[in-house]
Amino acid sequence: MEAKPGGGGATSARAASVADSPTPRLTLTGLLRDGPPAGPTRPGFWRSPLRGPWLTSVLGAVLLVGITVMFVTGLLSYAAYNPRLGTNDQTPDRGWLGFYLFSWPTHPYWLYRLTQGVHVTLGIVLIPVLLAKLWSVIPKLFTWPPVRSAGHALERLSLLLLLGGVLFEFATGVLNIQLDYVFPGSFYTLHFYGAWVFIGAFVVHVVLRVPLMVRTLRGGGLREEVRGPGGRGRTGPVDESGLATPRPAAPTMSRRGALATVGAGSLVLFAVTAGQSIGGALRGTALLAPRGQDPGPGPNGFQVNKTAAGVGIRARDIGPAWRLVVTGPERTLSFTREQVLALPQHHASLPIACVEGWSTEDQEWSGVRLADLAALVGFTGSAPQVFVESVQRGGAFGSATLRENQVRDPRSLLALGVNGADLSSDHGYPARVIVPANPGVHNTKWVGRLTFGTPA
């Protein structure tokens, strides 16, 4: 039997030819020419109809305001440490990044309680907004091709630094609030440098994206937009962002529902966090605070950051052999606790506010004014700065330098008692510093030495 022209013989020949040809190799040029590979790089992979420029712009506007406030309060927190004095700031190679806005004041006395409370509480409240924003822009992380030009490469790099920076700052901040230091190194140093990396990328992102955000929000009516998707709202403006999916799935929630869910999450976090800073009846609602409840009744029944045992304080360190050494330009004096108690005693009603965001109510402290101690060692005019040293044997912030204005303030005390009783060992017995508007870690406990004046 003869084969028909164009029949099975020709087909077999072509098949044999294809079989003998080499397997095509995947190359970068081929991938770019043939389009995005299967998976998240394809626009149709992300199908939620909620994604789009309007939702992302609303979330971005909230974060723009919130993160700006957090950055400013973070700078204020840095200034409150008086970083240029002594060894208050031990951040290595900080250079010009170690600037601060002004010398930290002592008026109003609740200033640090307010600024740090806002910083920490706002950081917690913004977490649902941040997660929703990341969800809304996740298709942009898989843009194909990954880089189209030098300008696009710069934008992608800023996006990488922005994403990494914001996740790092929020994660380390939350861990610090919970006193859970699972990361290597000092939180203070890591958070400091992470903040500058993040804010640099944030500024670049704002410059690139705010014009689009403004156009989007101006171009869509709020009431109409929040009713979408699903045909209940009007058609939005042209999508310049590439966030809207070309193959939307059936909607299961309106944009109004999405925003309400995010807002409800933020309100819940506010309710279980803010009480640690606001105080009063709300203190009991601060479920996420590491020290949301007072540690027992009595005059010393208020929060403690670090305990005596936690920093290696021994009974003999704060027992009868304890001495307060006060040094100045003319003399050095040594006092027993009874001798310090024999000096003129004064009172000040002040809170303790810590970097973790918690603060106490005003406590009634009693002790000797720092300015009076400076006068005893030769400073008869204006009081100088003072270097305060603790007898603690471990842990951070065993010493601090206080600025002249802090020493001069009549409410700045070397406190021996609180609320009509002696200090407890965890609150700094036999003596501690208490200064208005001062970060809690600089209200040094278990004080053993005060050195007045600028070191030689």
Secondary structure by P-SEA (a helix, b strand, c coil): cccccccaaaaaaaaaaaaacccccccaaaaaaaccccccccccccccccccaaaaaaaaaaaaaaaaaaaaaaaaaaaaaccccccccccccccccccccccccccccaaaaaaaaaaaaaaaaaaaaaaaaaaaaccccccccccccaaaaaaaaaaaaaaaaaaaaaaaaaaaaaccccccccaaaaaaaaaaaaaaaaaaaaaacaaaaaaaaaaccaaaaaacccccccccccccccccccccccccccaaaaaaaaaaaaaaaaaacccccccccccccccccccccccccccccccccccccccccccccccccbbbbbbcccbbbbbcaaaaaacbbbbbbbbbbccccccccccccccccaaaaaaaacccccccbbbbbbccccccccccccccccccccccccccccccccccccccccbbbbbcccccccccccccbbbccccc
